Amino acid sequence: MMKESIRCGGCRALLFKCETNAIAGAIEIKCRRCRRITELRPMSPSPSADRAASGE
């Protein structure tokens, strides 16, 4: 399985590693080095979000 490194946009410190498409919802993580908050969202919406938007 391929893991990708998620790094801080400010100082490029490693925040965490995860499998590709492992993030199911929006997350925020604070860099321990520069204190910048990074917000990550999934590349495609989750199926439950699609159902909620369509009114099911």
C-alpha positions as a Markdown table, in Angstrom:
| # | Residue | x | y | z |
|---|---|---|---|---|
| 1 | Met | 0.0 | 0.0 | 0.0 |
| 2 | Met | 1.2 | 3.5 | -0.9 |
| 3 | Lys | 1.5 | 6.0 | 1.9 |
| 4 | Glu | 1.6 | 9.7 | 1.3 |
| 5 | Ser | 3.4 | 12.2 | 3.6 |
| 6 | Ile | 1.3 | 15.2 | 4.7 |
| 7 | Arg | 3.5 | 18.2 | 5.4 |
| 8 | Cys | 2.9 | 21.7 | 6.9 |
| 9 | Gly | 2.4 | 24.4 | 4.3 |
| 10 | Gly | 4.5 | 26.8 | 6.3 |
| 11 | Cys | 7.6 | 25.0 | 7.5 |
| 12 | Arg | 7.3 | 21.7 | 5.6 |
| 13 | Ala | 7.4 | 19.7 | 8.8 |
| 14 | Leu | 5.9 | 16.2 | 8.6 |
| 15 | Leu | 2.4 | 16.2 | 10.0 |
| 16 | Phe | 1.5 | 12.6 | 9.4 |
| 17 | Lys | 1.5 | 9.8 | 6.9 |
| 18 | Cys | -1.6 | 8.0 | 5.6 |
| 19 | Glu | -2.8 | 5.8 | 2.8 |
| 20 | Thr | -4.0 | 7.5 | -0.4 |
| 21 | Asn | -7.6 | 8.6 | 0.0 |
| 22 | Ala | -7.7 | 7.6 | 3.7 |
| 23 | Ile | -9.3 | 10.9 | 4.8 |
| 24 | Ala | -13.1 | 10.5 | 4.9 |
| 25 | Gly | -13.9 | 14.0 | 6.2 |
| 26 | Ala | -12.4 | 17.4 | 6.7 |
| 27 | Ile | -9.7 | 17.6 | 9.4 |
| 28 | Glu | -7.5 | 20.4 | 10.9 |
| 29 | Ile | -4.1 | 19.7 | 12.3 |
| 30 | Lys | -1.8 | 22.2 | 14.0 |
| 31 | Cys | 1.9 | 22.0 | 13.3 |
| 32 | Arg | 4.0 | 21.4 | 16.4 |
| 33 | Arg | 6.9 | 23.4 | 14.9 |
| 34 | Cys | 5.4 | 26.6 | 13.6 |
| 35 | Arg | 1.8 | 26.4 | 15.0 |
| 36 | Arg | 0.2 | 26.8 | 11.6 |
| 37 | Ile | -3.2 | 25.2 | 11.2 |
| 38 | Thr | -3.6 | 23.0 | 8.1 |
| 39 | Glu | -7.1 | 22.0 | 6.9 |
| 40 | Leu | -7.4 | 18.9 | 4.8 |
| 41 | Arg | -10.5 | 17.7 | 2.9 |
| 42 | Pro | -11.1 | 14.5 | 0.9 |
| 43 | Met | -10.5 | 14.6 | -2.8 |
| 44 | Ser | -14.0 | 13.4 | -3.6 |
| 45 | Pro | -17.1 | 13.7 | -1.4 |
| 46 | Ser | -18.2 | 10.7 | 0.7 |
| 47 | Pro | -21.2 | 8.7 | -0.5 |
| 48 | Ser | -23.2 | 9.7 | 2.6 |
| 49 | Ala | -22.7 | 13.4 | 1.8 |
| 50 | Asp | -24.0 | 12.7 | -1.7 |
| 51 | Arg | -27.1 | 11.1 | -0.3 |
| 52 | Ala | -27.7 | 14.0 | 2.2 |
| 53 | Ala | -27.4 | 16.5 | -0.7 |
| 54 | Ser | -29.9 | 14.7 | -2.8 |
| 55 | Gly | -32.4 | 14.4 | 0.1 |
| 56 | Glu | -32.3 | 10.7 | 0.7 |
